[in-house]
């Protein structure tokens, strides 16, 4: 059997898909895969996990039952189904009674422990904690403060601190803004940097490439029109060479965007990379803005964020979507330290520019220059005029806090261990069924894996096959051939700015058995290419 194109493949004009985002191209691949009836579709293109945290969701349900009981204590003389906003008086005693009556429910047990944890570890009084959570669940009020509820922020800060700082002593002097997922965090941050003159059209920004595609696409939008300088990861080690770091010496580069652990490679910065990058920024580019997107950090071993090693320069974006199986909840945060380059750069703007910004934010306060950058992000997210109605919905904030508490109280790290185990077993299974030995790498995270077709072809069939594969452009149609022949959907590495012919496999969203199938089917297609190559030798 050879990879001679069937009519369905031959009819496809691959060039028209050249500019598509890999996530849009995926839909085209699905159409090709579905052209063969009565066959399973194995979509390993999306990063949406098929596992999730159940205990904090049970706690959300339990809190809801208690919150509704609290609301029905008011106006109880009126019609059934009518309630009011609880005032919190006596709430601790009533919760103890509720918890005793529902002691068999895991979610209620969790809430009991959460109340104790908040008091003991975070200094939040039980009455204050319960009242805030109950009213937030009922969602009868706008978020106040709009950036994040006070005690929910304390909870999430503790979680972010533990996950981002790792073994580094935690600096608690940072603020959080709860957002509608990591994508909203990115969108809001770019917009406010432009509104406040920290970036302007034509400015240079640096991206550590390969990188998650929106970071490649946002700078090209007409409203931004930024010049991108690529700080390229070594595609063998997925670390930053010193020569690439030194590109940041260009003072015209205003912003560095990092995804760590990387997407699509799913490898975190090594200790050596972190040290060299931090040293360079501290000694030569203390004015550099940095955005680090650390959504996959919780799957890594011994993770430390740039948010911890370069606190002055770094804004941290974190999403709860992947680790907790909560992409539909839309939960993310922006974190910025109290002393930071964003605020200092705003204060250093020329007076004429300061007056323009005074006018933009004057409806918020008589002293608009005192409004911090992170609070300007909040205001800009609602066109400033609607700042009083800004903020993530309160039930979303509650679930975010419950997710955070579930990890903070998991002293033995059982949930984290289970998450790591499931994706790493899938990684080993995939490569085993392709006939490839897996090498140990302490910085590898395994949420995704990048199949470098050149490298795989070399390991399996030798360097001459790789040259033939590249010279005949086989990489560009590999995904379509794979989808048509096997029903397997993967994403192109090219869409993430990977240099070599490659495909990204998500290890998060299918079963162990299905990764066995993907490994075998991928190897079959590669074998067929090898047969085609051998035929050219004997022709």
Buried (B, 14 or more C-beta within 10 A) or exposed (E): EEBEBEEEBEEBEEEEBEEBEBBEBBEBBBEBBEBBEEEEBBBBBBBBBEBBBBBBBBBBEBBBBBBEBBBBBBEEEEEEEEBBEBEBEEBBEBBEEBBEEBEEBBBBBBBBEBBEBBBEEBEBEBBBBBBBBBBBBBBEEEBEEBBBBEBBBBBBBBBBBEBBBBEBEBBEEBBBBBBBBBBBBBBBBBBBBBBBBBBEEEBBBBBBBBBBBBBBEBBEEEEBEBEBBBBBBEBEBBBBBEEBBEBBEEEEBBBBBBBBBBBBBBBBBBEEBBEBBBEBBEEBBEBBBBBBBBBBBBBBEEBBBBBBBBBBBBBBBBBBBBBBBBBEBBBBBBBBBEEBBBBEBBEEBEEEEBEBBEEBBEEBEEEBEEBBBBBBBBBBBBEBEEBBEBBBBBBBBBBBBBBBBBBBBBEEEEBBEEBBEBBBBBBBBBBBBBBBEBEEEEBBBBBBBBBBBBBBBBBBBEEEBBBBBBEBEBBBBBBBBBBBBBBBBBBBBBBBBBEBBBBBBBBBBBEEEBBBBBBBBBBBBBBBBBEBBBEEEEE
